[in-house]
Amino acid sequence: MGADCYVGPVPADAVIAPLAAGDVDRLVDVVEAALPSRRSEPPAERRDRIARRLRWALASEPDGAWVARAGDEPSGIAIALRSGGVWVLSLLAVSPRAQSGGLGGALLRQALAYADGCHGGMIAASQDPRALRAYARAGFDLRPSVAASGAVDRSAIPAGLALEPDGPVFTRGALGTLRPFLPTGSFL
Ligand SMILES: CC(C)(COP(=O)(O)OP(=O)(O)OC[C@H]1O[C@@H](n2cnc3c(N)ncnc32)[C@H](O)[C@@H]1OP(=O)(O)O)[C@@H](O)C(=O)NCCC(=O)NCCS
């Protein structure tokens, strides 16, 4: 899989660039506004969690982390990660002000370039119709899934999964472990 999937036109004035440390603060605003998850979380904690997620991507998956700039303003973010031949879209968000303008599609296309050489891909999709359309156009099938919310009790995670202490739950080790359950050679 890779960037050969069709994902719509790139807006003429948009620049898609590697995520930089200087983008993080502004992108926290973008992610906070675009993704309404965990509204019950105190705002400061929520912003701190988003910032840590972005900095984690900068440090751990710099080739999969992209920012969209419309003018000079960072207006969108995509983070993809790879593990054991599986590509995962970890984050895709566009500022509400800039949504439906093609930035999300452009970011997805760039993130998919990071999937070159992978044998499958996985996205835990939101219900945003723009996201669902873009993923379907990129060749992904819709599959049933479950959702869980709340804090992860890391003491209950089985031994042997190489989870990073402060990283997302599905990090390299976890994906490597899950890989046998993924159908080889097909999209998830
Ligand atoms: C999902 C999201 C990243 C898409 O980015 P975007 O810049 O708004 O979307 P785009 O303009 O690139 O449009 C993507 C596709 O949806 C279509 N689209 C645009 N507006 C639409 C609408 N209101 N309803 C349905 N489809 C729409 C576009 O035509 C495009 O399809 P096409 O390439 O076949 O023409 C962005 O809307 C967002 O941040 N949403 C909230 C956060 C979210 O749900 N993120 C996804 C997490 S999995």
The ligand as an SDF file (V2000), in Angstrom:
LIG
                    3D

 48 50  0  0  0  0  0  0  0  0999 V2000
  -11.9700   14.5920    8.7220 C   0  0  0  0  0  0  0  0  0  0  0  0
  -11.1320   15.7850    8.3380 C   0  0  0  0  0  0  0  0  0  0  0  0
   -9.6650   15.5580    8.7550 C   0  0  0  0  0  0  0  0  0  0  0  0
  -11.1910   15.9400    6.7990 C   0  0  0  0  0  0  0  0  0  0  0  0
  -10.4250   17.0540    6.4050 O   0  0  0  0  0  0  0  0  0  0  0  0
  -11.1100   18.1840    5.4930 P   0  0  0  0  0  0  0  0  0  0  0  0
  -10.0370   19.0870    5.0270 O   0  0  0  0  0  0  0  0  0  0  0  0
  -12.2380   18.7910    6.2390 O   0  0  0  0  0  0  0  0  0  0  0  0
  -11.7230   17.2950    4.3020 O   0  0  0  0  0  0  0  0  0  0  0  0
  -11.5120   17.4560    2.7470 P   0  0  0  0  0  0  0  0  0  0  0  0
  -11.9330   18.8100    2.3140 O   0  0  0  0  0  0  0  0  0  0  0  0
  -10.1330   17.0080    2.3900 O   0  0  0  0  0  0  0  0  0  0  0  0
  -12.6010   16.4300    2.2130 O   0  0  0  0  0  0  0  0  0  0  0  0
  -12.4380   15.0260    2.2900 C   0  0  0  0  0  0  0  0  0  0  0  0
  -13.5260   14.3980    1.4330 C   0  0  0  0  0  0  0  0  0  0  0  0
  -14.8220   14.6870    1.9990 O   0  0  0  0  0  0  0  0  0  0  0  0
  -15.6270   15.3860    1.0500 C   0  0  0  0  0  0  0  0  0  0  0  0
  -16.3960   16.3730    1.8020 N   0  0  0  0  0  0  0  0  0  0  0  0
  -16.0850   17.6680    2.0600 C   0  0  0  0  0  0  0  0  0  0  0  0
  -17.0380   18.2070    2.8250 N   0  0  0  0  0  0  0  0  0  0  0  0
  -17.9560   17.2470    3.0420 C   0  0  0  0  0  0  0  0  0  0  0  0
  -19.1740   17.1880    3.7660 C   0  0  0  0  0  0  0  0  0  0  0  0
  -19.6320   18.2600    4.4460 N   0  0  0  0  0  0  0  0  0  0  0  0
  -19.8690   16.0230    3.7870 N   0  0  0  0  0  0  0  0  0  0  0  0
  -19.4060   14.9380    3.1320 C   0  0  0  0  0  0  0  0  0  0  0  0
  -18.2560   14.9200    2.4270 N   0  0  0  0  0  0  0  0  0  0  0  0
  -17.5510   16.0720    2.3960 C   0  0  0  0  0  0  0  0  0  0  0  0
  -14.6640   16.0470    0.1030 C   0  0  0  0  0  0  0  0  0  0  0  0
  -15.2780   16.3010   -1.1440 O   0  0  0  0  0  0  0  0  0  0  0  0
  -13.5620   14.9890    0.0340 C   0  0  0  0  0  0  0  0  0  0  0  0
  -13.9240   13.9320   -0.8170 O   0  0  0  0  0  0  0  0  0  0  0  0
  -13.3790   13.8840   -2.3430 P   0  0  0  0  0  0  0  0  0  0  0  0
  -11.8770   13.8420   -2.2470 O   0  0  0  0  0  0  0  0  0  0  0  0
  -13.9560   12.6330   -2.8700 O   0  0  0  0  0  0  0  0  0  0  0  0
  -13.8690   15.1220   -3.0110 O   0  0  0  0  0  0  0  0  0  0  0  0
  -11.6410   17.1060    8.9990 C   0  0  0  0  0  0  0  0  0  0  0  0
  -12.9320   17.4290    8.5120 O   0  0  0  0  0  0  0  0  0  0  0  0
  -11.6630   17.0370   10.5150 C   0  0  0  0  0  0  0  0  0  0  0  0
  -10.7080   17.4410   11.1600 O   0  0  0  0  0  0  0  0  0  0  0  0
  -12.7680   16.5210   11.1100 N   0  0  0  0  0  0  0  0  0  0  0  0
  -12.8850   16.4310   12.5720 C   0  0  0  0  0  0  0  0  0  0  0  0
  -11.8580   15.4740   13.1710 C   0  0  0  0  0  0  0  0  0  0  0  0
  -12.0000   14.0730   12.6020 C   0  0  0  0  0  0  0  0  0  0  0  0
  -13.0700   13.4850   12.5940 O   0  0  0  0  0  0  0  0  0  0  0  0
  -10.8360   13.5300   12.1640 N   0  0  0  0  0  0  0  0  0  0  0  0
  -10.7670   12.1930   11.6160 C   0  0  0  0  0  0  0  0  0  0  0  0
  -10.3290   11.2490   12.6790 C   0  0  0  0  0  0  0  0  0  0  0  0
  -10.3570    9.5500   12.1280 S   0  0  0  0  0  0  0  0  0  0  0  0
  1  2  1  0
  2  3  1  0
  2  4  1  0
  2 36  1  0
  4  5  1  0
  5  6  1  0
  6  7  2  0
  6  8  1  0
  6  9  1  0
  9 10  1  0
 10 11  2  0
 10 12  1  0
 10 13  1  0
 13 14  1  0
 14 15  1  0
 15 16  1  0
 15 30  1  0
 16 17  1  0
 17 18  1  0
 17 28  1  0
 18 19  1  0
 18 27  1  0
 19 20  2  0
 20 21  1  0
 21 22  1  0
 21 27  2  0
 22 23  1  0
 22 24  2  0
 24 25  1  0
 25 26  2  0
 26 27  1  0
 28 29  1  0
 28 30  1  0
 30 31  1  0
 31 32  1  0
 32 33  2  0
 32 34  1  0
 32 35  1  0
 36 37  1  0
 36 38  1  0
 38 39  2  0
 38 40  1  0
 40 41  1  0
 41 42  1  0
 42 43  1  0
 43 44  2  0
 43 45  1  0
 45 46  1  0
 46 47  1  0
 47 48  1  0
M  END
$$$$
